[in-house]
Amino acid sequence: MKHRTFVFIGMAIFAVTVTILVSHQQPKAPLVPDFQSFAAGAERKQAFFDYFTPVVNTINSEILADRTALTAWHTRQSELSRRETKRVQALADQYELAEFDVGQEADWMALIQRVDIIPPSLVLAQAANESAWGTSRFAREGNNYFGQWCFSKGCGLVPKQRAEGKVHEVAAFDNPQASVKSYINNLNTHAAYQGLREIRASLREQNKPLSGTSLANGLGRYSERGQAYVKELQAMIRHNQLDRLDQLSSSSNND
């Protein structure tokens, strides 16, 4: 009997030990490379893409999971449980659809249009363009890779060339992943990028892959440079052959 007790105790201790070891070995976000330490050109580009591609893919996978659930709920919207209705409403809040009504078909369509991915080619091209391949002051000091602004004092970094009377700052983030999430949410919610969302919805309706080159046409208001900025992003995608990443990312959930 004593031997059996010792066995049970030993097994319990072993289980606790394994649990502790596993909890300490959970994967952590990779350290951000010092992109300035890589030679400008192919070496720095490769380091940039190697770091950000899995970040983008992870966030897009989360969005696709939400989209899959949302479209399933839409097909049985009159039969949703209270919990499911709350989850739909939470997505509506996350994607900034004020006064969303679960009983209104137009509201469902607007939400489904917003809950979708941004092609990796476009995310990578904009991140590289806006952050000078991760070497800009805002990328290094504030983890901001997309030039996103904020408007409350102390919310970020004050641009050195900010015009007198202006109050905007360049937003600061805890890590690059937060910057990517904020950027994608911005494209999925801001009125300025409704055109991008309509291009994406049209591709979905035609069962075509989501193309960063195509969606870039909806970014004319992202920069004061307008169409020149759009063409530059498209050229970056083509030159760096980033469009090959889009085929892998948009194959799921072509609604």
N, C-alpha and C positions, 0 to 999 in steps of 0.2 A: 504493500500500500504506500509505504514511504517512497519507494522507487517511482511509482506512478505519479505521486505528487510532485516529486522533483522534476519528472519529465514535463508535466504540465507547466510548472513554473519556468523551466528552461525554455519551453516553446513560447511562453508569453513574453519572456525577456527578449528572445530572438525576434519576435514579431515587432515589439516596440523599437528595438534597435534598427530593424530594417525600415520601419516607418520614418524614424528620425533621419536615417541616411538618405532615403529617397526624397524627403522634404528638403534636405539641404542640397540635393542634386538637381532640383527643378531648373530647366533651362532659363537663362536670363537673357535680356536683350543684349545683343552684341555691342561691344564698345564701339563708339564712333571713331573711325579712323581719322588720323590727322591728314586730311587730303593734301595739305600744303607740302607734306613730306614726300609725296610722290611726284615724280617728274611730270611736268605739264605735257599733255598729249595722251598717247595711248595708255600709258601706265596709270595716270590719274583717272582717266575715264573708266578703265577696267575696275579700279578700286571703288569708284563711285557706283557703278552698276552692280558690282558684286555685293555691296552693302545694301543698296536701296531696293533691288529687285525682290528679295524675299520679304522685305518690309511691306512693299506695295501688294505683293501677292497675298500676304496674310490678311491685310485689311480688306482687300477685295473679296477674299473668301468669306470673311465675316459678313460683308454686305450681301453677298450672294445667298448666304444662309438666311438672312432676314428677308430677302426678296422671295426666296422659295416659300418660306412660311407665309409671307404676306399674300402671295398669289393663291396659295392653298386656302387661306382664310377667305379670300375674295370669292372663291367659287361656292362657298357655303356661308356667305355673310349673314343670312337670315337665321342660321342655326348656331351662331357663335356662343360659346360659354362666356360667363362674366370675366373669367381670367383671360380668355382669348381677346375679348373686346378691349380689355385694359392693355394688352400687349400691342394691339393695333393702335390704340390711342397713344401709347408711349412712342411708337415709331412716328406717328404724326407729329408729336411734340419734338422729337429729335430732328425731324426733317422740316421743322418750322412751318407746318401747315396750320395756321390759326383757324379756330372754329371748325375743325374737322368733324364731320358728321358721318358715323358709320352707316347710316341709312341712305346716304347720298352717293349714287354711282359716280358722279363727277369728282367727288372727293377721293374716292378709291383710285380712280384713274390718275389723278394728280399725284397721289402718294406713290403708286406703283411706278410712275415715271421718275420720281425722285430717288427711290430706293434702288440704286443700280450702281455698277462699278464705273470707274474711270480707267480706260485702257492703260496698261503699264507704260506703253511707249510715250503717251502724253504726259503722265506723271513724271517719268524720268527726264524727258526733254525739258519740261518746265522747271523741275528742280535744278537741273544742271544750268539752265539759262539764268534763272533768278539768283542762284547762289554762287555763280562762277565756279561750278564744279566743286561746291562745298568749301570754297576758300574765302567767301565774303565775310565781312565782320559780323553780319547778322546771323549767318550760319554758325560761325565759330563761337560767338558769345551768346546767342539766343536760340540756337537750334531751329532757326527759321530759314527754310530752304525755298520758300515761295513768295517772299516779299509781302507777306500778309500784314496789314495794318491793324492797330487797335486805337481806341480813342479816349481811354481814361489814363490819367497821370500815373506813371509808374508801371504801366501794363507791359512795357517792353523797352526797347532801346530808341533813344532819340536820334534821328538821322542828323548827321553833321551838317548836311546841306539843307535842312528844313527851313522853308521860307518864314519870314517874320509873320507872326499872327497865326500860324498853323499850330495845331495841337496834336496831330497824329503822332504815334510812335510805331516802330516796327515790332510786332508782337514777339514775345519771348516764350519758348516752350520748354518743358522739362526734358524732352528728348526728341529726336528726329521723328519717332513714330507719332508723337502727338502733333507735330507739324504736318505730317502727311494726312492724318485723320482730319485735321482742321481744314486743310486745303480741299480735300475731297468733299467734305461737308459743305464748304463754301460753294463749290461748283454745283452741288446737288440742291442747293437751297436758294441762292441769291438770284434776284430777278434779272440781274445782268447776264446770267448764263442760261436763261430759258431756252435760247436758241440751241445751245449745246445739248440740253436735255431733249429737245425735239428731234435733233439729228439722231441721237442715240435711240430714242423710241422708234423712229422710222426704220433704223437698221434692225431693231428687234422685230418689228412687224414683218420685215422682209426675210427674217431668219438669216441675216447676214452677220458675220463677225463684227464686233465693235472695233472700229479703227481709230487709233489716235490721230491719224492724219485727217480723217473726216471730222472728228469731234473738235479738232483745233479750229475749225471754221466758226465755231460758236464762241470763240474767245477774243473777239474783236474789241471788247470792252475791258479786258484784263489789263491792258497796257495803253498808255497814251499814244503809243506807236501804231495802234490799230492793226490794219491788215499787214503792215510790214512785220509786226510782231508775230502774227499768225503764220506768215510765210517762213519766218525764221525758225519757228518751232517745227513746222513740217519738213524743212530742210534738215534740221537736226535729227529728226526721226529717220529720214531716208538715209542720211550720211552714216549714221551709227547702226543702221539696220535694226532699229528697235521694234519695227512693226511685227517681227517674227514672234515677239513676246505676246502680242495681242491675240494671236490664234489660240494660244494655250489658255488665256484667261477668260475669253468670252464664249467658250464652247458650251458652258452650262446655262440652263434656264433661258433659252432664247424664246421669250414670250412674244 
